[in-house]
Amino acid sequence: MLKDIVIKTRSYRRFYQDTAVGLETLRELVDLGRLASSGRNMQPLKYALCADPATNAAIFPTLAWAGYLKDWPGPVEGERPTAYIVVLGDTTLSQSFGVDEGLAIQNIMLGATEQGLGGCIIGSVQRETVRQILGIPAQYEILHVLALGKPKEIVVLDPIGPDGDIKYWRDSAQVHHVPKRALKDIIVAER
């Protein structure tokens, strides 16, 4: 059921680094992104794929991992992503990418979940360094990096507590907790 896949599609930040994700799998995921709706049907998104361990190692330090986990610098060696999809905006087709990237990324992440993978959508990226590592031409704006692999952590959804705190956190067993607003708290009108 779709809701089950949506619930399982979380931000995973630790992976089984010894479980490879191949380029063919990345192509299948990008194909799901390609099929997403696109404003004016411009289809301005392009992608750079990486499943090479040495290149992954170069990309890894260009990414910031978890803003709310101040004492956690990111996954340690052995728990790092085994693949990346860099989402690009082709500036020869459009100067603004609207909601296209969100629609495509969600399709990709849902597809990853369906295949037993997980990932993290990263916006805090050293873009010019990633551009150099992957040889991405200047006409492509780097929008986000999707870090992918077989999840090595448990992520659970919790109701937001009485204090209203929305910050995700980890418990002593390293279970990642993500507070979510209740449905009744986000519907502002019904007729």
C-alpha positions in Angstrom: 0.0 0.0 0.0 1.3 3.5 -0.9 0.9 4.8 2.7 3.2 2.1 4.0 5.9 3.1 1.5 5.4 6.8 2.4 5.8 6.0 6.1 9.0 4.0 5.4 10.5 6.7 3.2 12.5 8.6 5.8 15.8 10.4 5.9 18.4 7.7 6.6 21.9 8.8 7.4 23.6 5.5 8.2 24.0 2.7 5.7 25.5 -0.7 5.2 28.5 0.5 3.3 29.4 -3.0 2.2 26.1 -3.3 0.3 26.7 -1.7 -3.1 24.0 0.1 -5.1 24.7 -0.2 -8.8 24.4 2.3 -11.6 21.5 0.3 -13.1 19.5 0.8 -9.9 20.3 4.5 -10.0 19.1 4.7 -13.6 15.8 2.9 -12.6 15.3 5.5 -9.8 16.1 8.4 -12.0 13.6 7.0 -14.5 10.9 7.4 -11.7 12.1 11.0 -11.3 11.8 11.5 -15.0 8.2 10.5 -15.0 7.2 13.1 -12.4 5.0 16.0 -13.4 6.9 19.1 -14.6 5.8 22.7 -14.6 4.9 23.7 -18.2 6.3 20.2 -19.0 9.7 21.9 -19.4 11.5 18.8 -17.8 14.5 20.9 -16.9 16.0 18.4 -14.4 19.1 16.3 -15.2 21.1 14.0 -13.0 24.6 12.9 -12.2 25.0 9.4 -10.9 27.8 7.9 -8.8 28.2 4.3 -7.5 32.0 4.3 -7.6 33.5 3.8 -4.1 36.5 6.1 -4.7 34.3 8.9 -6.1 31.8 8.4 -3.3 34.6 8.9 -0.8 35.5 12.2 -2.5 31.8 13.4 -2.5 31.2 12.4 1.2 33.1 15.3 2.9 31.3 17.9 0.7 28.0 17.2 2.4 26.5 18.3 5.8 24.5 15.6 7.4 22.2 16.5 10.3 21.7 20.1 11.4 19.8 19.2 14.6 22.4 16.6 15.7 25.1 19.1 16.7 27.6 16.5 18.1 27.3 14.1 15.1 29.6 14.8 12.1 27.9 12.3 9.9 28.2 8.6 9.2 31.5 6.9 10.1 33.5 4.8 7.6 31.5 1.6 7.1 28.2 3.4 7.4 28.5 5.8 4.5 26.3 5.9 1.4 27.1 3.6 -1.5 25.6 5.8 -4.2 24.7 9.4 -4.9 22.3 11.0 -7.3 23.0 14.7 -7.9 19.8 16.5 -9.0 20.6 19.2 -11.5 18.7 22.1 -13.1 19.5 22.7 -16.7 19.7 26.5 -17.0 19.5 26.3 -20.8 15.9 25.1 -20.4 14.9 27.2 -17.4 16.3 29.6 -14.8 13.8 28.4 -12.1 12.9 24.8 -11.3 9.7 25.4 -9.2 8.3 22.3 -7.7 9.8 20.0 -10.3 12.8 18.9 -8.1 10.6 18.1 -5.1 8.2 15.9 -7.3 11.1 14.1 -8.9 13.0 13.6 -5.7 10.0 12.2 -3.9 9.4 9.7 -6.8 13.1 8.7 -6.5 13.0 8.3 -2.8 9.7 6.3 -2.9 11.3 4.0 -5.5 14.4 3.6 -3.3 12.2 2.5 -0.4 10.4 0.0 -2.6 13.8 -1.5 -3.5 14.8 -1.8 0.2 17.1 1.2 0.0 17.0 4.5 1.9 18.5 7.8 1.5 18.9 11.4 2.6 18.1 14.5 0.6 21.0 16.9 1.2 20.8 20.6 0.4 23.9 21.7 2.3 26.5 20.8 -0.3 29.8 22.2 -1.4 28.5 22.6 -4.9 31.6 23.7 -6.7 33.6 20.9 -5.3 30.9 18.3 -6.3 30.9 19.9 -9.7 34.6 19.4 -10.1 34.6 15.8 -8.7 31.9 14.7 -11.2 32.8 17.0 -14.1 29.4 18.6 -14.1 29.2 21.4 -16.8 28.5 24.9 -15.7 25.1 25.0 -17.4 23.7 22.7 -14.7 22.8 24.2 -11.3 23.4 21.7 -8.5 20.1 21.5 -6.6 20.4 18.6 -4.2 22.4 15.5 -3.5 20.6 12.3 -2.7 22.7 10.0 -0.6 21.6 6.4 -1.0 22.3 2.9 0.4 20.8 0.1 2.4 19.7 1.7 5.7 21.6 0.7 8.8 19.4 2.6 11.2 15.8 2.6 12.5 13.8 5.8 11.9 10.5 6.2 13.8 7.8 8.8 13.6 6.7 10.3 16.9 3.9 12.8 17.7 5.1 16.2 18.5 5.1 16.6 22.3 3.4 19.3 24.4 6.5 21.5 24.1 6.0 21.7 20.3 9.6 20.7 19.6 10.0 19.5 16.0 13.7 18.7 16.1 14.7 15.1 15.3 16.9 13.3 17.8 18.5 9.9 18.6 17.9 7.8 21.7 20.5 5.8 23.5 20.0 2.9 21.2 20.7 5.2 18.2 17.1 5.0 17.0 16.3 8.2 15.0 13.1 9.9 16.2 11.2 12.3 13.9 8.4 14.3 15.5 5.4 14.9 13.2 2.5 17.2 13.6 -0.9 15.5 14.0 -3.4 15.6 11.1 -5.8 17.7 13.1 -3.1 20.3 13.6 -2.4 20.9 10.0 -5.9 21.1 8.5 -7.0 24.7 8.9 -10.4 24.5 7.2 -13.0 21.9 6.3 -16.5 22.3 4.8 
